[in-house]
Amino acid sequence: MTELPQGNHEGTRNDSFLVLLKSGYEHNRLFINGFLSICLGIVVWEILDRRFNDKDFFTGPDEVIFAYINLFREGSIWEHIRYSALEGLYGFALAATVGIIIGGVIAFSRTLDEMFSPILIGLYATPRSVAAPLFIIWLGLGIASKVAVIFLASFFPVSINTTAGIKNVEGEYRMLGRAFNISRWAALTKIILPGSLPFLIVGLRLGYSRAVVTIVVAELFGSEAGLGYMIDRAAQTFHIAEMMVGISMLTLWGVLGNELLKFFERRATPYKESLGPA
């Protein structure tokens, strides 16, 4: 029997290893890329900390980790987490529900579209810091005013993207539905909703991101708890590590919420995967 040269054996093993490595990466690319992104962020963070070398101005990841441990050990951070999570959840859920309904109604009515779309786009640019004091005057210092501010910030991207998604469904598909004489409900569930779903989820992602950011804005005015309140208090007392704890926790909420919505989008629109890598 003729034996292959030793070099060919090594080449075959190397090729098999590379194929195996590539296959493992493709099956776990989201986790690997996310992990590499976190590692890169920590490295840049540490470089900046060494560059500034001033604990009253900037703090590194090690000090923030110790601050996390101390805050959770003391238990004081739980009240801030609960307060911010509740107001963020209520505000975003209300904005998503009302935004989808209003956006759908406007998309199906040309008259309402012409009347209200310019107003919605104009109000979308309204600074949230301007509206927060008004809601506090109207609703008091409790959680209701914070929910209202978060609702205002999240509602417009959801509503505008819902309208755009429904209007973006190609007219040919609607004509195809009429040609087959399908019911309005079937046209809504089989044609319009699947076609507008990517726009709708983008609106939810934008609305969710604005909700997380607005938690800080809402709690800067007359709040006695919450991560935004904790960040503001730490900044005033120059506790930079504690301030970074609040900022990093809100960042984590933003990343996890967006990844959850992206996961739902992939499951709800599998046909997008066949169009090639994004």
CYANA upper distance limits for C-alpha pairs under 8 A (distance plus 0.5 A):
  4 LEU  CA      8 ASN  CA      6.87
  4 LEU  CA      9 HIS  CA      7.45
  5 PRO  CA      9 HIS  CA      7.26
  6 GLN  CA     10 GLU  CA      7.00
  7 GLY  CA     11 GLY  CA      6.66
  8 ASN  CA     12 THR  CA      6.58
  9 HIS  CA     13 ARG  CA      6.75
 10 GLU  CA     14 ASN  CA      6.61
 11 GLY  CA     15 ASP  CA      6.63
 12 THR  CA     16 SER  CA      6.63
 13 ARG  CA     17 PHE  CA      6.60
 14 ASN  CA     18 LEU  CA      6.68
 15 ASP  CA     19 VAL  CA      6.65
 16 SER  CA     20 LEU  CA      6.57
 17 PHE  CA     21 LEU  CA      6.50
 18 LEU  CA     22 LYS  CA      6.52
 19 VAL  CA     23 SER  CA      6.56
 20 LEU  CA     24 GLY  CA      6.62
 21 LEU  CA     25 TYR  CA      6.71
 22 LYS  CA     26 GLU  CA      6.69
 23 SER  CA     27 HIS  CA      6.77
 24 GLY  CA     28 ASN  CA      6.74
 25 TYR  CA     29 ARG  CA      5.62
 25 TYR  CA     32 ILE  CA      7.81
 28 ASN  CA     32 ILE  CA      6.61
 29 ARG  CA     33 ASN  CA      6.24
 30 LEU  CA     34 GLY  CA      6.47
 31 PHE  CA     35 PHE  CA      6.55
 32 ILE  CA     36 LEU  CA      6.60
 33 ASN  CA     37 SER  CA      6.55
 34 GLY  CA     38 ILE  CA      6.81
 35 PHE  CA     39 CYS  CA      6.74
 36 LEU  CA     40 LEU  CA      6.56
 37 SER  CA     41 GLY  CA      6.66
 38 ILE  CA     42 ILE  CA      6.73
 39 CYS  CA     43 VAL  CA      6.70
 40 LEU  CA     44 VAL  CA      6.71
 41 GLY  CA     45 TRP  CA      6.52
 42 ILE  CA     46 GLU  CA      6.60
 42 ILE  CA     61 PRO  CA      7.43
 43 VAL  CA     47 ILE  CA      6.71
 44 VAL  CA     48 LEU  CA      6.70
 45 TRP  CA     49 ASP  CA      6.74
 45 TRP  CA     60 GLY  CA      6.91
 45 TRP  CA     61 PRO  CA      7.45
 46 GLU  CA     50 ARG  CA      6.75
 46 GLU  CA     60 GLY  CA      6.03
 46 GLU  CA     61 PRO  CA      7.07
 47 ILE  CA     51 ARG  CA      6.57
 48 LEU  CA     52 PHE  CA      6.69
 48 LEU  CA     60 GLY  CA      8.38
 49 ASP  CA     53 ASN  CA      6.23
 49 ASP  CA     54 ASP  CA      8.20
 49 ASP  CA     58 PHE  CA      6.75
 49 ASP  CA     59 THR  CA      6.31
 49 ASP  CA     60 GLY  CA      5.60
 50 ARG  CA     60 GLY  CA      8.47
 52 PHE  CA     57 PHE  CA      8.33
 52 PHE  CA     58 PHE  CA      7.37
 53 ASN  CA     58 PHE  CA      7.95
 54 ASP  CA     58 PHE  CA      6.40
 54 ASP  CA     59 THR  CA      7.93
 55 LYS  CA     59 THR  CA      5.89
 55 LYS  CA    240 ILE  CA      8.06
 56 ASP  CA    238 PHE  CA      7.02
 56 ASP  CA    239 HIS  CA      8.23
 56 ASP  CA    240 ILE  CA      7.24
 57 PHE  CA    240 ILE  CA      7.65
 58 PHE  CA    240 ILE  CA      7.20
 59 THR  CA     63 GLU  CA      6.97
 59 THR  CA     64 VAL  CA      7.75
 59 THR  CA    240 ILE  CA      7.03
 59 THR  CA    241 ALA  CA      6.64
 60 GLY  CA     64 VAL  CA      7.08
 61 PRO  CA     65 ILE  CA      6.62
 62 ASP  CA     66 PHE  CA      6.91
 63 GLU  CA     67 ALA  CA      6.68
 63 GLU  CA    241 ALA  CA      6.65
 64 VAL  CA     68 TYR  CA      6.66
 64 VAL  CA    241 ALA  CA      5.49
 64 VAL  CA    242 GLU  CA      7.52
 64 VAL  CA    244 MET  CA      7.07
 64 VAL  CA    245 VAL  CA      6.68
 65 ILE  CA     69 ILE  CA      6.84
 66 PHE  CA     70 ASN  CA      6.72
 67 ALA  CA     71 LEU  CA      6.56
 67 ALA  CA    241 ALA  CA      6.61
 67 ALA  CA    242 GLU  CA      6.49
 67 ALA  CA    245 VAL  CA      7.55
 68 TYR  CA     72 PHE  CA      6.65
 68 TYR  CA    242 GLU  CA      8.23
 68 TYR  CA    245 VAL  CA      6.87
 69 ILE  CA     73 ARG  CA      6.43
 70 ASN  CA     74 GLU  CA      6.56
 71 LEU  CA     75 GLY  CA      6.52
 71 LEU  CA     76 SER  CA      6.55
 71 LEU  CA     77 ILE  CA      6.23
 72 PHE  CA     76 SER  CA      7.37
 72 PHE  CA     77 ILE  CA      6.65
 72 PHE  CA     78 TRP  CA      7.90
 76 SER  CA     80 HIS  CA      8.01
 77 ILE  CA     81 ILE  CA      6.75
 78 TRP  CA     82 ARG  CA      6.60
 79 GLU  CA     83 TYR  CA      6.63
 79 GLU  CA    225 ALA  CA      7.45
 79 GLU  CA    226 GLY  CA      7.58
 80 HIS  CA     84 SER  CA      6.66
 80 HIS  CA    225 ALA  CA      5.77
 80 HIS  CA    226 GLY  CA      4.29
 80 HIS  CA    227 LEU  CA      5.73
 80 HIS  CA    229 TYR  CA      8.49
 80 HIS  CA    230 MET  CA      7.75
 81 ILE  CA     85 ALA  CA      6.36
 81 ILE  CA    226 GLY  CA      6.65
 81 ILE  CA    227 LEU  CA      6.80
 82 ARG  CA     86 LEU  CA      6.57
 82 ARG  CA    226 GLY  CA      7.98
 83 TYR  CA     87 GLU  CA      6.90
 83 TYR  CA    225 ALA  CA      7.00
 83 TYR  CA    226 GLY  CA      5.67
 84 SER  CA     88 GLY  CA      6.44
 84 SER  CA    215 ILE  CA      7.16
 84 SER  CA    225 ALA  CA      8.44
 84 SER  CA    226 GLY  CA      5.36
 84 SER  CA    227 LEU  CA      6.63
 84 SER  CA    228 GLY  CA      8.32
 85 ALA  CA     89 LEU  CA      6.40
 86 LEU  CA     90 TYR  CA      6.55
 87 GLU  CA     91 GLY  CA      6.41
 87 GLU  CA    143 ILE  CA      6.93
 87 GLU  CA    144 ALA  CA      8.49
 87 GLU  CA    146 LYS  CA      6.89
 87 GLU  CA    147 VAL  CA      5.69
 87 GLU  CA    150 ILE  CA      8.30
 87 GLU  CA    215 ILE  CA      8.24
 88 GLY  CA     92 PHE  CA      6.47
 88 GLY  CA    147 VAL  CA      7.35
 88 GLY  CA    150 ILE  CA      7.25
 88 GLY  CA    211 ALA  CA      6.77
 88 GLY  CA    212 VAL  CA      7.22
 88 GLY  CA    215 ILE  CA      7.04
 89 LEU  CA     93 ALA  CA      6.40
 90 TYR  CA     94 LEU  CA      6.57
 90 TYR  CA    147 VAL  CA      6.82
 91 GLY  CA     95 ALA  CA      6.62
 91 GLY  CA    146 LYS  CA      8.46
 91 GLY  CA    147 VAL  CA      5.07
 91 GLY  CA    148 ALA  CA      7.03
 91 GLY  CA    149 VAL  CA      8.24
 91 GLY  CA    150 ILE  CA      5.60
 91 GLY  CA    151 PHE  CA      5.05
 91 GLY  CA    154 SER  CA      8.26
 91 GLY  CA    211 ALA  CA      7.86
 92 PHE  CA     96 ALA  CA      6.46
 92 PHE  CA    150 ILE  CA      7.24
 92 PHE  CA    151 PHE  CA      6.46
 92 PHE  CA    154 SER  CA      6.74
 92 PHE  CA    155 PHE  CA      8.35
 92 PHE  CA    207 GLY  CA      7.75
 92 PHE  CA    208 TYR  CA      6.93
 92 PHE  CA    211 ALA  CA      6.72
 93 ALA  CA     97 THR  CA      6.68
 94 LEU  CA     98 VAL  CA      6.57
 94 LEU  CA    151 PHE  CA      7.05
 95 ALA  CA     99 GLY  CA      5.97
 95 ALA  CA    151 PHE  CA      5.53
 95 ALA  CA    152 LEU  CA      7.92
 95 ALA  CA    154 SER  CA      6.19
 95 ALA  CA    155 PHE  CA      4.94
 95 ALA  CA    158 VAL  CA      7.93
 95 ALA  CA    207 GLY  CA      8.43
 96 ALA  CA    100 ILE  CA      6.51
 96 ALA  CA    154 SER  CA      8.00
 96 ALA  CA    155 PHE  CA      7.01
 96 ALA  CA    158 VAL  CA      6.75
 96 ALA  CA    204 LEU  CA      7.25
 96 ALA  CA    207 GLY  CA      8.24
 97 THR  CA    101 ILE  CA      6.90
 98 VAL  CA    102 ILE  CA      6.49
 98 VAL  CA    155 PHE  CA      7.80
 98 VAL  CA    159 SER  CA      8.39
 99 GLY  CA    103 GLY  CA      6.26
 99 GLY  CA    155 PHE  CA      5.76
 99 GLY  CA    156 PHE  CA      7.38
 99 GLY  CA    158 VAL  CA      5.74
 99 GLY  CA    159 SER  CA      4.68
 99 GLY  CA    160 ILE  CA      8.49
 99 GLY  CA    162 THR  CA      8.17
100 ILE  CA    104 GLY  CA      6.44
100 ILE  CA    158 VAL  CA      6.89
100 ILE  CA    159 SER  CA      6.07
100 ILE  CA    162 THR  CA      6.47
100 ILE  CA    200 LEU  CA      8.39
101 ILE  CA    105 VAL  CA      6.71
101 ILE  CA    159 SER  CA      8.28
102 ILE  CA    106 ILE  CA      6.67
102 ILE  CA    159 SER  CA      6.78
103 GLY  CA    107 ALA  CA      6.62
103 GLY  CA    158 VAL  CA      8.11
103 GLY  CA    159 SER  CA      4.83
103 GLY  CA    160 ILE  CA      6.69
103 GLY  CA    161 ASN  CA      8.08
103 GLY  CA    162 THR  CA      5.63
103 GLY  CA    163 THR  CA      5.16
104 GLY  CA    108 PHE  CA      6.85
104 GLY  CA    159 SER  CA      8.31
104 GLY  CA    162 THR  CA      6.79
104 GLY  CA    163 THR  CA      6.27
104 GLY  CA    166 ILE  CA      7.70
105 VAL  CA    109 SER  CA      6.91
105 VAL  CA    112 LEU  CA      8.37
106 ILE  CA    110 ARG  CA      7.70
106 ILE  CA    112 LEU  CA      5.82
106 ILE  CA    113 ASP  CA      5.45
106 ILE  CA    116 PHE  CA      8.17
106 ILE  CA    117 SER  CA      8.25
106 ILE  CA    163 THR  CA      7.01
107 ALA  CA    113 ASP  CA      6.88
107 ALA  CA    162 THR  CA      8.40
107 ALA  CA    163 THR  CA      5.28
107 ALA  CA    164 ALA  CA      7.92
107 ALA  CA    166 ILE  CA      6.74
107 ALA  CA    167 LYS  CA      6.58
109 SER  CA    113 ASP  CA      6.57
110 ARG  CA    114 GLU  CA      6.70
111 THR  CA    115 MET  CA      6.72
112 LEU  CA    116 PHE  CA      6.32
112 LEU  CA    117 SER  CA      8.22
113 ASP  CA    117 SER  CA      5.79
114 GLU  CA    118 PRO  CA      7.90
115 MET  CA    119 ILE  CA      8.16
116 PHE  CA    120 LEU  CA      6.67
117 SER  CA    121 ILE  CA      6.71
117 SER  CA    160 ILE  CA      8.35
118 PRO  CA    122 GLY  CA      6.56
119 ILE  CA    123 LEU  CA      6.59
120 LEU  CA    124 TYR  CA      6.52
120 LEU  CA    156 PHE  CA      7.14
120 LEU  CA    160 ILE  CA      8.00
121 ILE  CA    125 ALA  CA      7.56
121 ILE  CA    156 PHE  CA      8.09
121 ILE  CA    160 ILE  CA      8.10
122 GLY  CA    126 THR  CA      7.79
123 LEU  CA    156 PHE  CA      8.36
124 TYR  CA    153 ALA  CA      8.27
124 TYR  CA    156 PHE  CA      6.17
124 TYR  CA    157 PRO  CA      8.07
126 THR  CA    130 VAL  CA      8.16
126 THR  CA    131 ALA  CA      8.50
127 PRO  CA    131 ALA  CA      7.50
128 ARG  CA    132 ALA  CA      6.74
128 ARG  CA    149 VAL  CA      7.41
128 ARG  CA    152 LEU  CA      8.24
128 ARG  CA    153 ALA  CA      7.14
128 ARG  CA    214 THR  CA      7.93
128 ARG  CA    217 VAL  CA      7.82
129 SER  CA    133 PRO  CA      7.99
129 SER  CA    217 VAL  CA      6.87
129 SER  CA    218 ALA  CA      8.29
130 VAL  CA    134 LEU  CA      7.99
131 ALA  CA    135 PHE  CA      6.89
131 ALA  CA    149 VAL  CA      7.41
132 ALA  CA    136 ILE  CA      6.84
132 ALA  CA    145 SER  CA      8.04
132 ALA  CA    146 LYS  CA      8.20
132 ALA  CA    149 VAL  CA      6.36
132 ALA  CA    217 VAL  CA      8.15
132 ALA  CA    218 ALA  CA      6.65
132 ALA  CA    221 PHE  CA      7.66
133 PRO  CA    137 ILE  CA      6.81
133 PRO  CA    221 PHE  CA      7.35
134 LEU  CA    138 TRP  CA      6.74
135 PHE  CA    139 LEU  CA      6.11
135 PHE  CA    140 GLY  CA      7.86
135 PHE  CA    145 SER  CA      5.72
135 PHE  CA    146 LYS  CA      8.41
135 PHE  CA    148 ALA  CA      7.42
135 PHE  CA    149 VAL  CA      7.58
136 ILE  CA    140 GLY  CA      5.22
136 ILE  CA    141 LEU  CA      6.15
136 ILE  CA    145 SER  CA      5.84
136 ILE  CA    146 LYS  CA      8.48
136 ILE  CA    221 PHE  CA      8.29
136 ILE  CA    222 GLY  CA      8.32
138 TRP  CA    145 SER  CA      8.31
139 LEU  CA    144 ALA  CA      6.78
139 LEU  CA    145 SER  CA      5.77
140 GLY  CA    144 ALA  CA      7.99
140 GLY  CA    145 SER  CA      6.83
141 LEU  CA    145 SER  CA      7.04
141 LEU  CA    222 GLY  CA      6.34
141 LEU  CA    223 SER  CA      7.16
142 GLY  CA    146 LYS  CA      7.86
142 GLY  CA    223 SER  CA      8.15
143 ILE  CA    147 VAL  CA      6.70
144 ALA  CA    148 ALA  CA      6.70
145 SER  CA    149 VAL  CA      6.88
145 SER  CA    218 ALA  CA      8.39
146 LYS  CA    150 ILE  CA      6.82
146 LYS  CA    215 ILE  CA      8.04
146 LYS  CA    218 ALA  CA      5.68
146 LYS  CA    219 GLU  CA      7.43
147 VAL  CA    151 PHE  CA      6.47
148 ALA  CA    152 LEU  CA      6.65
149 VAL  CA    153 ALA  CA      6.87
149 VAL  CA    214 THR  CA      7.83
149 VAL  CA    218 ALA  CA      6.74
150 ILE  CA    154 SER  CA      6.66
150 ILE  CA    210 ARG  CA      8.29
150 ILE  CA    211 ALA  CA      5.80
150 ILE  CA    214 THR  CA      6.27
150 ILE  CA    215 ILE  CA      7.26
150 ILE  CA    218 ALA  CA      7.77
151 PHE  CA    155 PHE  CA      6.21
151 PHE  CA    211 ALA  CA      7.97
152 LEU  CA    156 PHE  CA      7.73
153 ALA  CA    207 GLY  CA      7.67
153 ALA  CA    210 ARG  CA      6.52
153 ALA  CA    211 ALA  CA      6.85
153 ALA  CA    214 THR  CA      7.46
154 SER  CA    158 VAL  CA      7.25
154 SER  CA    206 LEU  CA      8.06
154 SER  CA    207 GLY  CA      4.60
154 SER  CA    208 TYR  CA      7.00
154 SER  CA    210 ARG  CA      6.29
154 SER  CA    211 ALA  CA      6.13
155 PHE  CA    159 SER  CA      6.61
155 PHE  CA    207 GLY  CA      7.13
156 PHE  CA    160 ILE  CA      6.38
156 PHE  CA    207 GLY  CA      8.07
157 PRO  CA    161 ASN  CA      6.43
157 PRO  CA    203 GLY  CA      5.67
157 PRO  CA    204 LEU  CA      7.86
157 PRO  CA    206 LEU  CA      6.68
157 PRO  CA    207 GLY  CA      6.06
158 VAL  CA    162 THR  CA      6.54
158 VAL  CA    200 LEU  CA      7.34
158 VAL  CA    203 GLY  CA      4.75
158 VAL  CA    204 LEU  CA      5.96
158 VAL  CA    206 LEU  CA      7.91
158 VAL  CA    207 GLY  CA      6.42
159 SER  CA    163 THR  CA      6.79
159 SER  CA    203 GLY  CA      7.90
160 ILE  CA    164 ALA  CA      6.70
160 ILE  CA    203 GLY  CA      7.99
161 ASN  CA    165 GLY  CA      6.41
161 ASN  CA    199 PHE  CA      6.10
161 ASN  CA    200 LEU  CA      6.25
161 ASN  CA    202 VAL  CA      7.70
161 ASN  CA    203 GLY  CA      5.56
162 THR  CA    166 ILE  CA      6.80
162 THR  CA    196 SER  CA      7.76
162 THR  CA    199 PHE  CA      6.84
162 THR  CA    200 LEU  CA      5.45
162 THR  CA    203 GLY  CA      7.39
163 THR  CA    167 LYS  CA      6.67
164 ALA  CA    168 ASN  CA      6.36
164 ALA  CA    199 PHE  CA      7.61
165 GLY  CA    169 VAL  CA      7.21
165 GLY  CA    195 GLY  CA      7.81
165 GLY  CA    196 SER  CA      4.71
165 GLY  CA    197 LEU  CA      7.54
165 GLY  CA    198 PRO  CA      7.95
165 GLY  CA    199 PHE  CA      5.34
165 GLY  CA    200 LEU  CA      6.91
166 ILE  CA    192 ILE  CA      6.77
166 ILE  CA    193 LEU  CA      7.88
166 ILE  CA    195 GLY  CA      7.86
166 ILE  CA    196 SER  CA      5.55
168 ASN  CA    195 GLY  CA      8.40
168 ASN  CA    196 SER  CA      7.55
169 VAL  CA    173 TYR  CA      7.89
169 VAL  CA    174 ARG  CA      8.43
169 VAL  CA    191 ILE  CA      8.47
169 VAL  CA    192 ILE  CA      6.79
169 VAL  CA    195 GLY  CA      6.12
169 VAL  CA    196 SER  CA      6.93
170 GLU  CA    174 ARG  CA      7.48
171 GLY  CA    175 MET  CA      6.63
172 GLU  CA    176 LEU  CA      6.49
173 TYR  CA    177 GLY  CA      6.78
173 TYR  CA    191 ILE  CA      7.48
174 ARG  CA    178 ARG  CA      6.89
174 ARG  CA    187 ALA  CA      7.91
174 ARG  CA    191 ILE  CA      7.79
174 ARG  CA    192 ILE  CA      8.49
175 MET  CA    179 ALA  CA      6.60
176 LEU  CA    180 PHE  CA      6.90
177 GLY  CA    181 ASN  CA      6.68
177 GLY  CA    182 ILE  CA      6.21
177 GLY  CA    187 ALA  CA      6.85
177 GLY  CA    191 ILE  CA      8.42
178 ARG  CA    182 ILE  CA      6.75
182 ILE  CA    186 ALA  CA      6.69
182 ILE  CA    187 ALA  CA      7.02
183 SER  CA    187 ALA  CA      6.68
184 ARG  CA    188 LEU  CA      6.56
185 TRP  CA    189 THR  CA      6.68
186 ALA  CA    190 LYS  CA      6.06
186 ALA  CA    191 ILE  CA      8.11
187 ALA  CA    191 ILE  CA      5.66
187 ALA  CA    192 ILE  CA      6.83
188 LEU  CA    192 ILE  CA      5.37
188 LEU  CA    193 LEU  CA      6.27
189 THR  CA    193 LEU  CA      5.88
189 THR  CA    194 PRO  CA      7.60
190 LYS  CA    194 PRO  CA      6.96
191 ILE  CA    195 GLY  CA      6.57
192 ILE  CA    196 SER  CA      6.56
193 LEU  CA    197 LEU  CA      6.36
194 PRO  CA    198 PRO  CA      8.50
194 PRO  CA    269 THR  CA      8.13
196 SER  CA    200 LEU  CA      6.75
197 LEU  CA    201 ILE  CA      6.64
197 LEU  CA    265 GLU  CA      8.48
197 LEU  CA    269 THR  CA      8.31
198 PRO  CA    202 VAL  CA      6.74
198 PRO  CA    265 GLU  CA      7.45
198 PRO  CA    269 THR  CA      8.11
199 PHE  CA    203 GLY  CA      6.74
200 LEU  CA    204 LEU  CA      6.81
201 ILE  CA    205 ARG  CA      6.61
201 ILE  CA    261 LEU  CA      7.46
201 ILE  CA    262 LYS  CA      8.43
201 ILE  CA    265 GLU  CA      7.24
202 VAL  CA    206 LEU  CA      6.67
203 GLY  CA    207 GLY  CA      6.47
204 LEU  CA    208 TYR  CA      6.41
204 LEU  CA    261 LEU  CA      8.31
205 ARG  CA    209 SER  CA      6.69
205 ARG  CA    257 GLY  CA      8.44
205 ARG  CA    258 ASN  CA      6.33
205 ARG  CA    261 LEU  CA      7.19
206 LEU  CA    210 ARG  CA      6.76
207 GLY  CA    211 ALA  CA      6.60
208 TYR  CA    212 VAL  CA      6.85
208 TYR  CA    254 GLY  CA      7.97
208 TYR  CA    257 GLY  CA      7.84
208 TYR  CA    258 ASN  CA      8.04
209 SER  CA    213 VAL  CA      6.86
209 SER  CA    254 GLY  CA      6.45
209 SER  CA    258 ASN  CA      8.16
210 ARG  CA    214 THR  CA      6.41
211 ALA  CA    215 ILE  CA      6.84
212 VAL  CA    216 VAL  CA      8.19
212 VAL  CA    250 LEU  CA      7.09
212 VAL  CA    253 TRP  CA      7.88
212 VAL  CA    254 GLY  CA      6.80
213 VAL  CA    217 VAL  CA      7.70
213 VAL  CA    250 LEU  CA      8.29
214 THR  CA    218 ALA  CA      6.42
215 ILE  CA    219 GLU  CA      6.73
215 ILE  CA    227 LEU  CA      8.36
215 ILE  CA    228 GLY  CA      6.83
216 VAL  CA    220 LEU  CA      6.81
216 VAL  CA    227 LEU  CA      7.54
216 VAL  CA    228 GLY  CA      4.52
216 VAL  CA    229 TYR  CA      7.71
217 VAL  CA    221 PHE  CA      8.00
217 VAL  CA    228 GLY  CA      7.68
218 ALA  CA    228 GLY  CA      8.29
219 GLU  CA    223 SER  CA      5.63
219 GLU  CA    225 ALA  CA      8.23
219 GLU  CA    226 GLY  CA      7.29
219 GLU  CA    227 LEU  CA      8.48
219 GLU  CA    228 GLY  CA      5.81
219 GLU  CA    229 TYR  CA      6.00
220 LEU  CA    228 GLY  CA      7.01
220 LEU  CA    229 TYR  CA      6.57
220 LEU  CA    232 ASP  CA      7.53
223 SER  CA    229 TYR  CA      6.93
224 GLU  CA    229 TYR  CA      7.16
225 ALA  CA    229 TYR  CA      6.16
225 ALA  CA    230 MET  CA      7.53
226 GLY  CA    230 MET  CA      6.71
227 LEU  CA    231 ILE  CA      6.58
227 LEU  CA    246 GLY  CA      5.97
227 LEU  CA    247 ILE  CA      8.49
227 LEU  CA    250 LEU  CA      8.29
228 GLY  CA    232 ASP  CA      6.71
228 GLY  CA    246 GLY  CA      7.70
229 TYR  CA    233 ARG  CA      6.58
230 MET  CA    234 ALA  CA      6.54
230 MET  CA    242 GLU  CA      8.43
230 MET  CA    243 MET  CA      7.55
230 MET  CA    246 GLY  CA      7.30
231 ILE  CA    235 ALA  CA      6.61
231 ILE  CA    242 GLU  CA      7.74
231 ILE  CA    243 MET  CA      5.12
231 ILE  CA    244 MET  CA      8.15
231 ILE  CA    246 GLY  CA      6.22
231 ILE  CA    247 ILE  CA      7.64
232 ASP  CA    236 GLN  CA      6.81
232 ASP  CA    243 MET  CA      8.02
233 ARG  CA    237 THR  CA      6.92
234 ALA  CA    238 PHE  CA      6.38
234 ALA  CA    239 HIS  CA      5.34
234 ALA  CA    240 ILE  CA      7.10
234 ALA  CA    242 GLU  CA      6.58
234 ALA  CA    243 MET  CA      5.74
235 ALA  CA    239 HIS  CA      6.64
235 ALA  CA    240 ILE  CA      7.02
235 ALA  CA    243 MET  CA      6.74
239 HIS  CA    243 MET  CA      6.83
240 ILE  CA    244 MET  CA      6.66
241 ALA  CA    245 VAL  CA      6.82
242 GLU  CA    246 GLY  CA      7.17
243 MET  CA    247 ILE  CA      6.88
244 MET  CA    248 SER  CA      6.34
245 VAL  CA    249 MET  CA      6.58
246 GLY  CA    250 LEU  CA      6.83
247 ILE  CA    251 THR  CA      6.69
248 SER  CA    252 LEU  CA      6.59
249 MET  CA    253 TRP  CA      6.79
250 LEU  CA    254 GLY  CA      6.75
251 THR  CA    255 VAL  CA      6.74
252 LEU  CA    256 LEU  CA      6.57
253 TRP  CA    257 GLY  CA      6.50
254 GLY  CA    258 ASN  CA      6.65
255 VAL  CA    259 GLU  CA      6.60
256 LEU  CA    260 LEU  CA      6.62
257 GLY  CA    261 LEU  CA      6.84
258 ASN  CA    262 LYS  CA      6.59
259 GLU  CA    263 PHE  CA      6.56
260 LEU  CA    264 PHE  CA      6.81
261 LEU  CA    265 GLU  CA      6.67
262 LYS  CA    266 ARG  CA      6.76
263 PHE  CA    267 ARG  CA      6.83
264 PHE  CA    268 ALA  CA      6.46
265 GLU  CA    269 THR  CA      6.29
266 ARG  CA    270 PRO  CA      6.19
266 ARG  CA    272 LYS  CA      8.22
266 ARG  CA    273 GLU  CA      8.23
269 THR  CA    273 GLU  CA      8.45
270 PRO  CA    274 SER  CA      8.04
271 TYR  CA    275 LEU  CA      7.85
272 LYS  CA    276 GLY  CA      8.21
273 GLU  CA    277 PRO  CA      7.57
